[in-house]
């Protein structure tokens, strides 16, 4: 990628679902034409979480990485003035996770991604009760990706509040879909959309 961006310095490059400190460093070194999405699971968990009893609801591609990688991702999204990193859920609703080869890759975060990102920002040390923390969170979740892709601002809004939200399986004709935290034994979130 460094050779590509040096050869074509105006090329717009979206690094989807970055997971490593190396990727964060690369994106930060490049100009405004290079940006990256980050999933909630890569901000919240590490490979250590995945391997504790092989929690297959955390099995996603790209795989979860190490603590130093998660720390770099968290620092990048929480940085004041961040314009290069944005939310990219990569939500994967599998009715049945088990397959012939073990399990289907992907974490289901549909309908709860903003809440998971809020939890990740708090774990990164961002105070979402302060204006600066709210601005960093809103930029990451709502503005940076839109601006990078040249999309119009959304007309609809929602509000997150610090209050418990219970989680349930989603029943579908193909079978139940289990939200990521529920698959890890967590039956509620710390944030909800009001």
Steps between C-alpha positions, in 0.01 A plus 500: 500500500775755570638442149151535350428829680845634407448409134146641492498776762149623405339154508219482752551193721252366754667251732202296613490356851859567607614287792868570568728769634687479168183582305423795730852635449470461122168688484632778724813543283297539182319808376130577528431265207561196724261412784386187682198339658513316831248247631363505855636152575855605419470794742350286776674162484833331434600154386522412870122545530445278196717220634349491850290192440500565122218751498392455142267802507825702495633313198522757223722583207729674537573323827522682829854604580714571806470757779757734343297499178174572681673779694616659172149478353351656813756781504431575133122529538519693826756752374369856502446619145498148351375514141663186359325223694130423488244239604466194278300227669548210258196350676440140396168339593550123492191302598725200567862570591617139480603373156682197363833677554424620855311827488398786275716810534332820607361679804139616505483858627191612309283744694754533782817630333473858638461359851802272454708787364399713802619222731828479306556875523445488875742208532749711303472768769272741314253678729179506296349732760732779387456704184843404368426129544162535332657687207765229448236227519261677263777568248603132498146362490323752277727738310843366407384217273233714336750779433762259362250354253354842415150413618239748617438540871224281642168670559390270778669481839486287811607548858702260711444500872691327775236249604473122488362335188409133509601273213299224340544252218337597173266233370511465121357241260856365459549469875606720790764768457700574813640852557871494580479589872222247560713230338770585756259466793424871541125556508502880509693806385599812693359736235171520312351705222221723625 
